[in-house]
């Protein structure tokens, strides 16, 4: 089975019982099921994602000990709204979670315990949600607005998908597993498993895979071994067919030190790809762009500038989600400008095909980013991904580029009220450049994020009321330039 390993984190107290946050909210209200949804989010923007969940779904989200994940309860009538969240990358429904799972010391005992765990988990409600999620994904993008946020009751959803042979197999799977969770002794468990096996062979077998995401350095087993043994037990219990590429169901085994979460994936690919059709070498995730935009809180009629737009990921996300502002996207590279234009056209065509208004409050320009063709003090917000000096530019060039860019940004940004949200991994160069601005910018907040494995900072700056050209640094710089010019004249006079 597939695997992915991350870094280590904190440990918790001993316990192997499922956490109360899951067991308390796992209930049924009428035709709707209440379950826990897990979401992966850009590392560093967990709080932003939790705020969006509270704002749009109306529930409190819990931030995981493992960075980059949040969990929140939801009823199935709001499943469509969950897919419309802008700050989440991937979604999954939680089958069970253990805050303090105590692994055995030996690898053999631990893997045997994982195999036994597969047949004792409460799979029923998670499989019901997975099945309903299939109808949600088919309707996604065609039903936006107030009327598009409500789903049919589960009974109607089941009727709508009953003609699909794979869906019929899943129906029987759900029925068998729900019966399994209600058994009170081993005899009932054996009968339930036998009934499920009999029904499973009558329909097309469901294909699945297990993906293990493991973080921590005190485990006696590898991610591959955990996925292999747990997946084998899942296959034996459900009689599903293992398939690593063309699978119907992806079972997730997330292990973070002593925290264990078993889930079923609700997204086939990350939601961060939603806006971009023409990718560049350093295209930002749309989910990260959304987090950066929320930091600066765009208001109606704000002029928002991205002077190094690349593929246009930031202004595109803003024009779609915060459409009452106006966005200017520019770059000094012809290919980048062309990619941005193509991405805008792609979104406009997609919206027109769906019958939505295709226009976007965005324009694109090719320019010299250190000499912007924009009126002084006319921009409300500047938000951009600055070159890290790795795949784009160089660390050496950044020492000249950053101060020039920041001064030009200070010129076009409104004194006293303007803001800037700037992303960079070149922290040392950025800090030095800010210190040379003579108080034109004041740092308000920093969010540390993971961008393609690089530890980067998202800096929220406020434009102070300082007048460009009158700061002590400006006076010093002017004298230095005059002295240099005077020296050049003296050198030239004798000749």
C-alpha positions, 0 to 999 in steps of 0.5 A: 500500500502507498505511504508518506512519512513526515517529521516528529511531533509531541507525545500524549498520555497513555490510552487506547480508547477512541477520543470523546470528540468522535464518539460524542458527535457520531449520531443520527438526526432524522435522515441525516448522519452526523460524522467527523470530517477531517481536512488537510490544510496548508501548514500554518493556516490551520487557524484560518481554515478553522475560522472559515469552517465556523463562518461557512459551516457553523461548527467549531473545528479542532486543530490536530496535533499533527500540523496541517489537519483540522477536524469538525463535525458535520451533518450530511445535509451540509456535505456539499458546503464542505466541498466548497471550503476554500482553505482545505486541500483534501477531505476525509470522513473519520471512521475512528480516532485514538488520541493516545494509541499505545503501540506494542514494543515489537513490530510483529505485535503492533502489526498484528494488532493493526490487523485485528483493529480493521475488523472491529472499527465502526465502518458503517456511517463512514461508508454511508457518507462516502457513498453520498459523497459520490452524488455530491461530487457529480453535482459540485459546480452546478449548484451554487448559492443558497439553493445548492447547499442542501442535499437530498435525504440519504434515502433519496440518495440511495435510490438515485445510485441503486442502479450502479452495480458497484453502488449496490455492492457498497449498499450491501457492504454498509448494511453488513457493517452496520449489522457488525457494529451492533453485535454484542458477542463473537457469535453475532460478529461471525454471522454478520461477517458471513452474511457480508461475504455471501452478499459481496460475491454476488456483485462486482467487487469494490477496489480499494487501497490503503494509504498510511501517513506516519509521523514520529520516530518511536514506531517499530514499523514503517508506513509501508508495513502498516499499510500492507498489514492493515490493508490486508485485514481490510481486504479480508474483512470486506472481500474488496479487491486491492488496486493501487491506481484504479481504486473506488475507495481510499482508506487512510491510516494516519499515525502521528506519534500516539495519535491514530486516525482511520478515515475514508477519503472524500476527494480524489485529488487536492482541491488546491488545483481548482483555478490553475490550468497553465502551471508555472515553475513556482505556482502557489496552491490556491488554498495557500493563496486563500489563506494569504488573502484572508490575512489582509481582509479585503474590503469592497472596492479595495484595489489589490495588487500582485506585482509578481503574479507568476501564473496569477494564482493569488489574484485569481483566487481573490477575484473569485472569492472576494469579488467586490475588490479589483485585482491588478496582476503583473509580472516582468516575465512574458511567459508568466503574463501569458500564463496568467491571461490563459488561466483567467480565460480558462476560469471565464470559459468554465463559468460561462459554460456553467451559466454563471457570470463569466466576468472577473474583476481582474486585469493583467499587465507586463511591467518592471516591478521596480518601476510600476506604472501605477499612481502613488498611494493608489493601492489598498493591498499588495499581496505577492509571492516573492522569489525565494532565490531557488527555482526562481532568481537567486539569493544574491539577486534578492539582496538588490531586488527586495529593497527596490521592490519594497520601496516601490510597493511603499510608493504605490500603497496608501500611507496609514491604511495600506497593507501588504502580505508577502510570502518568502523563504529568504527570511534573512534577506527580507528582514534586512530589506525591511530594516532599510525601509526607514519605517515605511512598513510595520510588521504586524504578523507572521505565519510560518508555512510549508511551501513545497518542503521549504520553511517560509514566512507569510508576512503581514505588513502595514504601510505607515504614514511615513512619507516616501523620500523624507525618511532618514534612510532616504536622506542618507541614500540621496547623499550617498548618490550625490557623493558618488555622482560628484566623485564621478564628475571629479574623475571626468574633469581632468580628461 
